[in-house]
Amino acid sequence: MTAPTSEPLTTPLTAEQRAQIASHLREAETTATTGLLVDLAEAVANCRNHAHPKYADDIFCENLAGYISARVGPVLRRLVDIEAEAERLRAELAARPSRATVLREAAPLSTTPQTAPTFWLADHADDNPTLHTSLEAARAACDASYGSPAEWQTDHDGVHRQVVTHPDDDRAVRYTGRVVWAITVEPEASTAGDPR
């Protein structure tokens, strides 16, 4: 067994670590269902909260420990699958053009002095960014690419992020990867009379 390390709990699993975990699982081991995760959480709580005997074997806890250990394989399979998907998404995000590049390519040229127009860039998680004339339209485009309406949160820098909230309250539980931000296009000075 590998000795515990002091690395942060949020450090992603490497491909080698995922392969090592998967090698210990049965090939037909399916990923854990939501129901199984809830059942295991209840078993852990029951093991922790019941009255532990002081001078006898804790048969209740031993039975629960056996129940949990017999079902932890699908939980590890789900963990490996989620970590692999997270790595794929990180690589996809790293391959995308920078915000500065997108802004530079999206800004239309203007040759007449006017009020700087504001456009809204909708950055879809699984498609090319799109440009819109209103915040509502940009959000709607992200909702459409996500497949259903979601909640929106606005960062301190004015970036709107699409999130999925907890069913019991407004707490954000997952970020969908879709964002919307404003682009102000400053008009260029008129080139009328320019000898070039």
C-alpha positions in Angstrom: 0.0 0.0 0.0 1.3 3.5 -0.9 2.1 5.6 2.1 0.0 8.8 2.5 1.6 12.0 1.2 1.1 15.6 2.1 -0.2 16.6 -1.3 -3.4 18.8 -1.4 -6.7 16.9 -1.5 -7.7 18.6 -4.7 -4.7 17.5 -6.7 -6.1 15.7 -9.8 -5.2 12.1 -10.4 -2.6 11.5 -13.1 -3.3 9.1 -15.9 -1.0 6.6 -14.3 -2.8 6.9 -11.0 -6.2 6.4 -12.7 -4.8 3.3 -14.5 -3.5 2.0 -11.2 -6.9 2.3 -9.5 -8.7 0.8 -12.5 -6.3 -2.2 -12.5 -7.7 -3.1 -9.1 -11.3 -3.0 -10.2 -13.2 -5.8 -11.9 -13.5 -5.2 -15.7 -17.3 -5.4 -15.5 -17.4 -3.0 -12.6 -19.9 -0.3 -13.5 -19.9 3.3 -12.1 -21.7 4.0 -8.9 -25.3 5.2 -9.1 -26.6 8.1 -7.1 -28.6 5.7 -5.0 -25.5 3.7 -4.1 -23.7 6.8 -3.0 -26.6 7.8 -0.8 -26.8 4.3 0.7 -23.0 4.3 1.5 -23.2 7.8 3.1 -26.0 6.5 5.3 -24.0 3.4 6.2 -21.0 5.6 7.2 -23.3 7.8 9.3 -24.9 4.7 11.0 -21.4 3.3 11.8 -20.3 6.6 13.3 -23.4 7.4 15.3 -24.6 4.2 16.8 -23.8 3.3 20.4 -20.5 1.5 20.3 -20.0 -1.3 22.9 -17.2 -0.7 25.3 -16.1 -4.2 26.1 -17.4 -6.3 23.3 -16.8 -6.7 19.6 -18.7 -4.0 17.6 -20.5 -6.4 15.3 -22.8 -3.7 14.0 -19.9 -1.6 12.7 -18.1 -4.7 11.4 -21.2 -5.6 9.3 -21.4 -2.0 8.0 -17.7 -2.0 7.2 -18.2 -5.2 5.2 -21.2 -3.7 3.4 -19.3 -0.6 2.5 -16.1 -2.3 1.3 -18.0 -4.7 -0.9 -19.5 -1.8 -2.7 -16.7 0.7 -2.9 -15.5 -0.6 -6.4 -18.3 1.2 -8.3 -17.5 4.4 -6.3 -13.8 4.2 -7.4 -14.9 3.6 -11.0 -17.1 6.7 -10.8 -14.1 8.7 -9.4 -11.8 7.5 -12.2 -14.4 8.4 -14.9 -14.9 11.9 -13.4 -11.2 12.5 -13.1 -10.7 11.5 -16.7 -13.5 13.8 -17.9 -12.0 16.6 -15.8 -8.6 16.1 -17.5 -10.2 16.2 -20.9 -12.0 19.4 -20.1 -8.8 21.1 -18.8 -7.0 20.1 -22.0 -9.8 21.5 -24.1 -9.8 24.7 -22.2 -6.0 25.1 -22.5 -6.3 24.6 -26.3 -8.8 27.4 -26.7 -7.7 30.8 -28.0 -7.0 33.4 -25.3 -9.6 36.0 -24.4 -7.4 38.7 -25.9 -7.2 36.8 -29.2 -11.0 36.4 -29.3 -11.6 40.0 -28.6 -9.1 41.1 -31.2 -10.7 38.9 -33.9 -14.3 39.7 -32.9 -14.0 43.5 -32.8 -15.4 45.0 -36.0 -13.7 48.1 -37.5 -15.5 51.4 -37.5 -14.5 54.4 -39.6 -17.0 56.9 -38.4 -17.0 58.5 -34.9 -19.9 57.2 -32.9 -20.8 55.9 -29.4 -18.8 52.8 -28.7 -21.2 49.9 -29.1 -21.3 47.0 -26.6 -21.5 43.4 -27.8 -21.8 40.3 -25.7 -19.5 37.3 -26.3 -21.0 33.9 -25.4 -18.3 31.4 -24.8 -19.9 28.0 -25.1 -18.2 25.0 -23.4 -18.5 22.7 -26.4 -18.7 25.0 -29.4 -17.2 28.2 -30.9 -17.9 31.5 -29.2 -20.7 33.6 -30.6 -21.3 37.4 -30.6 -24.6 39.0 -29.6 -26.1 42.5 -29.3 -27.6 41.9 -25.8 -26.8 40.1 -22.6 -30.1 38.2 -22.7 -29.4 36.9 -26.2 -25.9 35.7 -25.2 -27.2 34.0 -22.1 -30.0 32.4 -24.2 -27.4 31.0 -26.6 -25.4 29.5 -23.7 -28.6 28.0 -22.3 -29.5 26.5 -25.7 -26.0 24.9 -26.0 -26.3 23.5 -22.4 -29.7 22.1 -23.2 -31.8 23.7 -20.5 -32.0 27.1 -18.7 -29.5 27.4 -15.8 -28.7 30.0 -13.2 -26.2 32.8 -13.8 -23.7 34.4 -11.4 -21.7 37.6 -12.1 -18.1 37.9 -11.1 -16.5 41.1 -9.7 -15.0 41.7 -13.1 -18.4 41.6 -14.9 -18.1 38.1 -16.3 -21.3 36.2 -16.2 -20.9 32.5 -15.4 -23.6 29.8 -16.0 -24.0 27.5 -13.0 -26.1 24.7 -11.8 -27.6 25.3 -8.4 -28.5 23.0 -5.5 -32.2 21.9 -5.7 -32.8 23.0 -2.1 -31.3 26.5 -2.3 -29.5 28.9 -4.6 -26.0 27.6 -3.8 -24.0 27.0 -7.0 -22.8 23.3 -7.1 -21.3 23.1 -10.5 -20.0 25.5 -13.2 -21.0 24.5 -16.7 -18.1 26.1 -18.5 -20.2 28.7 -20.3 -19.5 32.4 -19.8 -20.7 35.7 -21.2 -18.8 39.0 -21.1 -19.2 42.4 -22.6 -17.1 43.7 -25.5 -17.0 47.5 -26.0 -15.8 48.3 -29.5 -14.0 51.7 -29.6 -14.5 53.4 -33.0 -11.4 54.3 -34.9 -10.8 57.9 -36.0 -12.1 58.6 -39.5 -9.6 58.2 -42.3 -11.4 60.6 -44.7 -8.8 62.8 -46.6 -6.0 60.4 -45.7 -3.6 60.5 -48.7 -2.9 56.8 -48.3 
